[in-house]
Amino acid sequence: MNSGFVQTGMTLAKNATSCARSGLIVLSTGGTIAMTTETGQGGAAITLCAANLVAAVPRLAELAEVEALDVLAKSSADFTLADIAAIADAATAAAKTGAGIVITHGTDTLEESAFALSLLVQVETPVVFTAAMRRPDQPSADGPGNLLAASRVAISAAARGKGILVVADDEIHAGPLIRKAHSFRPHAFSSLPFGPIGYVAEERVRFALAPASRPPQLTYGRGSPVVPILEAGPNLETQTVEALAAGAIEGLVVSLPGAGHAAAAAVPALAGLAKRVPVVFASRTGAGETLRGSYDYPGGEIDLIGRGLIPANALDARKARIALQLLLSNQADLAQVRTVFDRF
């Protein structure tokens, strides 16, 4: 993914709000936004469907003709790759008839789904994720406000062609960059290093930045390829790599310190595994990207690339895992994996 962004300027901001009524399709997939404690068991469970979520925000009817559809009703931590692909299929189908699409989703793995859809659903129709950190039956529930703001963005002409978006707490984020950055507070999402690309103020939708390019387009094949993430710190143990290699894994993502550097002792085990399955290395820093030509000591990125490991470039480990799983779901070989990762 080329993660560059360009400033859109004031002309776009002045024309950002769409006033005309149009077709809005809300796709529900579960998550906290659809949970209450009405099960009688004390803890929260999914009890609300798409129609319930829409009915709780009467002002949606002022914006558009709304169609509410249920895709899934699960905690997002339970989503399989096939579930994420089903959401992508539903969004693609909805984009053929709707002027804007909103997907309600659990916050826990929203970043994986938003990134996956940026690869799987590349349409001009706005596709906007939203979620909630607080249940509808809790004080200061954020779901209704997030759904309303996301709907405004989804039917805004300015959102067309911007790729997958995420709207939460009145901020508009680029889907490929979004990260859940706090475990419980309402302002839980970040998209560093760029930050939000726009915001919603009252009834106005504003964009200040726009993606400079789209990520590569991928498809989903079948299954959920086994691709663990191994986070490395000082002295990554060879035994850890060997234990993973002994299992039935189809690929590995290694989250490495700095710009992609591993302990020298672990490199032979990583290189041996890279001869069998794709081994992608990412930076664990949360910003920047893996380097390619700066450090040539044992375990430096030049050494790792020379031994067959694949740099994730601008992707963090979680997003690299999604990309690798999608590629492996189509039986991509090592050369094909390298070619796609070169584009991120």
C-alpha positions in Angstrom: 0.0 0.0 0.0 1.3 3.4 -0.9 0.3 5.1 2.4 0.8 8.6 1.0 -2.0 11.2 1.3 -2.6 14.4 -0.5 -4.3 17.5 0.8 -7.7 18.1 -0.8 -8.0 21.8 -0.2 -10.8 24.1 0.7 -12.8 23.6 -2.5 -13.6 20.1 -1.5 -14.4 21.0 2.0 -17.0 23.6 0.8 -18.7 21.0 -1.3 -18.4 18.1 1.1 -22.0 17.7 2.3 -24.6 16.0 0.1 -28.1 17.4 0.7 -30.0 15.2 -1.7 -31.8 12.2 -0.3 -30.4 9.0 -1.6 -30.3 5.3 -0.9 -28.4 4.2 2.2 -27.8 0.6 3.0 -26.8 -0.4 6.6 -25.1 -3.8 6.9 -25.0 -5.2 10.5 -22.3 -7.7 11.6 -22.7 -7.7 15.4 -20.3 -6.2 17.9 -20.9 -3.9 20.9 -23.1 -1.6 18.9 -25.6 -4.5 18.7 -25.3 -5.7 22.3 -27.4 -5.3 25.4 -27.7 -7.1 28.7 -31.3 -8.2 28.1 -30.3 -11.9 28.1 -30.7 -12.1 31.9 -27.2 -13.4 32.3 -25.6 -10.0 33.4 -23.1 -9.8 30.6 -23.6 -8.3 27.2 -24.8 -10.3 24.2 -25.9 -9.5 20.7 -29.6 -8.8 20.8 -30.1 -6.1 18.1 -30.3 -6.5 14.3 -29.8 -3.9 11.6 -33.4 -2.8 11.7 -33.1 -2.1 15.5 -30.0 -0.1 15.0 -31.6 2.0 12.3 -34.8 2.5 14.3 -32.8 3.8 17.2 -31.6 6.8 15.1 -34.8 8.4 13.7 -32.8 11.2 12.1 -31.4 8.7 9.5 -34.8 8.9 7.8 -34.1 12.6 7.2 -30.9 11.8 5.3 -31.9 9.0 3.0 -34.1 6.1 2.2 -32.6 3.4 4.4 -32.4 -0.3 3.9 -31.2 -2.4 6.9 -29.6 -5.8 6.2 -28.1 -8.4 8.6 -24.9 -10.0 7.4 -23.5 -11.5 10.6 -24.3 -11.4 14.3 -21.0 -12.2 16.0 -18.3 -10.8 18.2 -15.6 -9.5 15.8 -13.0 -11.6 17.6 -14.9 -14.6 16.3 -14.7 -13.6 12.6 -13.0 -16.0 10.3 -11.4 -14.9 7.0 -14.5 -16.4 5.3 -16.7 -14.1 7.5 -14.7 -11.0 6.5 -15.0 -12.1 2.9 -18.8 -12.4 3.4 -18.9 -8.8 4.6 -16.9 -7.8 1.5 -19.4 -9.6 -0.7 -22.3 -8.0 1.0 -20.7 -4.5 0.6 -19.9 -5.2 -3.1 -23.5 -6.2 -3.8 -24.9 -3.3 -1.8 -22.7 -0.8 -3.7 -24.5 -1.8 -7.0 -27.8 -0.3 -5.8 -27.0 2.0 -2.8 -25.6 5.5 -2.9 -23.7 4.8 0.3 -23.0 1.8 2.5 -22.5 1.7 6.3 -21.2 -1.4 8.0 -21.7 -1.7 11.8 -18.9 -3.8 13.3 -17.3 -4.8 16.5 -14.4 -2.6 17.6 -12.0 -5.5 18.5 -10.9 -6.5 15.0 -12.4 -3.6 13.0 -8.9 -2.7 11.8 -8.5 -6.1 10.2 -11.8 -6.0 8.5 -11.4 -2.4 7.3 -8.0 -3.3 5.8 -9.3 -6.5 4.2 -12.2 -4.6 2.5 -9.7 -2.1 1.2 -8.2 -5.0 -0.7 -11.4 -6.8 -1.6 -13.9 -4.0 -2.3 -12.6 -1.2 -4.6 -15.7 0.7 -5.7 -16.6 4.4 -6.1 -19.6 4.0 -3.8 -18.6 5.1 -0.2 -18.3 2.1 2.1 -18.0 3.3 5.7 -17.4 1.2 8.9 -18.6 2.3 12.2 -18.9 0.8 15.7 -19.4 1.5 19.4 -17.4 1.3 22.5 -20.4 1.5 24.8 -23.6 -0.6 24.5 -26.9 1.0 23.6 -28.2 0.4 27.2 -25.2 2.2 28.8 -25.0 5.9 29.7 -23.5 8.0 26.9 -23.8 5.2 24.4 -21.8 6.2 21.3 -23.3 3.9 18.8 -26.3 6.0 17.6 -24.1 9.1 17.1 -21.4 7.1 15.3 -24.1 5.5 13.0 -25.5 8.9 12.2 -22.1 10.4 11.5 -21.1 7.4 9.4 -24.3 7.7 7.4 -23.7 11.3 6.6 -20.3 10.4 5.3 -21.6 7.5 3.3 -24.1 9.6 1.4 -21.7 12.5 0.9 -20.5 13.1 -2.6 -17.1 14.0 -1.3 -16.7 10.4 0.1 -16.9 8.8 -3.3 -13.7 7.2 -4.5 -12.0 7.6 -1.1 -11.8 3.9 -0.5 -12.9 2.1 2.6 -13.5 4.6 5.5 -14.1 4.3 9.2 -16.1 6.9 11.1 -16.0 7.0 14.9 -16.3 9.9 17.4 -16.9 12.3 14.5 -13.6 11.5 12.9 -13.2 10.1 9.4 -10.3 7.6 9.0 -8.8 5.8 6.0 -9.7 2.1 6.4 -6.2 0.8 5.5 -4.7 2.9 8.4 -7.2 2.5 11.2 -6.0 0.9 14.5 -7.8 0.4 17.8 -5.6 2.3 20.2 -7.5 2.0 23.5 -9.2 -0.9 25.1 -12.3 0.8 26.6 -12.6 4.6 26.1 -14.9 6.0 23.4 -12.1 7.8 21.6 -10.5 4.4 20.8 -9.3 4.7 17.2 -6.2 6.1 15.7 -4.7 6.2 12.2 -1.2 7.4 12.9 1.0 8.7 11.4 -1.5 10.7 9.4 -4.4 10.9 11.7 -8.0 11.4 10.6 -8.5 12.4 6.9 -11.7 14.3 7.8 -14.4 14.9 10.3 -18.1 15.5 10.7 -19.2 18.8 12.2 -22.9 19.2 12.9 -24.3 18.2 9.5 -21.2 18.9 7.5 -18.8 16.3 6.2 -15.2 17.6 5.7 -12.2 16.0 4.1 -8.8 17.5 4.5 -6.8 14.6 3.1 -7.3 11.9 0.5 -5.5 8.7 -0.3 -2.9 9.2 -3.0 -3.5 5.7 -4.4 -5.3 2.4 -3.8 -3.8 -0.7 -2.3 -3.5 -3.8 -4.5 -6.8 -5.5 -5.2 -7.1 -9.1 -4.0 -9.7 -11.8 -3.9 -10.7 -14.4 -1.3 -10.3 -18.0 -2.3 -11.2 -20.5 0.4 -10.5 -21.5 4.0 -8.6 -19.6 6.7 -4.9 -20.2 6.1 -3.0 -20.7 9.3 -0.7 -17.6 9.6 0.4 -16.8 13.2 2.1 -13.6 14.2 5.3 -13.9 16.2 6.3 -10.7 18.0 10.0 -10.5 18.7 11.9 -8.6 21.2 15.5 -8.9 22.3 17.0 -12.3 21.7 14.3 -14.0 19.7 14.6 -17.6 20.7 15.5 -20.1 18.0 13.3 -22.7 19.8 10.2 -20.5 19.4 10.7 -20.3 15.6 11.4 -24.0 15.4 8.3 -24.8 17.5 6.2 -22.8 15.1 7.9 -24.4 12.1 7.0 -27.8 13.4 3.3 -27.0 13.4 0.9 -27.0 10.4 1.4 -23.3 9.5 1.0 -22.0 6.0 2.8 -18.7 6.5 4.3 -16.6 9.3 4.4 -12.9 10.1 7.2 -11.8 12.4 6.8 -8.4 14.1 10.3 -7.2 14.6 12.0 -4.4 16.5 13.0 -1.2 14.7 12.8 -1.2 11.0 12.8 -5.0 10.8 15.7 -6.6 12.7 15.9 -10.0 14.3 18.4 -11.6 16.8 21.2 -13.2 14.8 20.7 -16.6 16.5 17.2 -16.9 15.2 18.0 -16.1 11.6 18.9 -19.6 10.4 15.6 -21.0 11.7 13.6 -18.1 10.1 15.5 -18.7 6.8 14.9 -22.4 6.9 11.2 -21.8 7.4 11.1 -19.2 4.6 12.2 -21.9 2.2 8.9 -23.8 2.9 6.3 -21.0 3.5 6.1 -17.3 3.1 7.7 -15.5 6.1 6.9 -11.8 6.2 8.6 -9.4 8.6 7.0 -6.2 9.8 8.1 -3.4 12.1 6.5 -3.5 15.5 6.9 0.3 16.0 3.4 1.2 14.7 4.7 3.8 12.3 7.1 4.0 9.4 7.9 0.9 7.4 10.5 -1.9 7.1 13.8 -0.8 5.6 15.4 -2.6 2.7 19.0 -1.4 2.3 20.4 0.1 5.5 21.6 -2.6 7.9 23.6 -5.6 6.7 24.6 -7.2 10.0 23.3 -10.7 10.8 19.6 -10.2 11.5 19.4 -6.8 9.8 16.9 -6.3 7.0 19.4 -6.8 4.2 20.3 -10.2 5.7 16.7 -11.2 6.2 15.7 -10.3 2.6 18.7 -12.1 1.3 17.6 -15.2 3.1 14.2 -15.2 1.6 12.1 -13.3 4.1 9.6 -10.8 2.7 9.4 -7.2 4.0 5.9 -5.9 4.9 6.9 -2.4 4.0 4.2 0.0 5.3 2.0 -2.7 6.8 2.0 -3.6 10.5 1.9 -7.3 11.5 -1.9 -7.5 11.8 -2.5 -6.1 8.3 0.3 -8.1 6.8 -1.3 -11.2 8.2 -4.7 -10.4 6.5 -2.9 -9.8 3.2 -0.9 -13.0 3.4 -4.0 -15.0 4.4 -5.9 -13.7 1.4 -3.0 -14.5 -0.9 -2.7 -18.0 0.5 -6.4 -18.6 0.2 -5.8 -18.5 -3.5 -2.7 -20.7 -3.3 -0.3 -17.9 -4.1 3.3 -19.0 -4.4 6.3 -17.2 -2.9 6.9 -15.1 -6.0 3.3 -13.9 -6.1 3.5 -13.0 -2.4 6.6 -11.0 -2.9 5.1 -9.2 -5.9 2.0 -8.1 -3.9 3.9 -7.1 -0.8 6.2 -4.9 -2.9 3.1 -2.7 -3.6 2.4 -2.0 0.1 
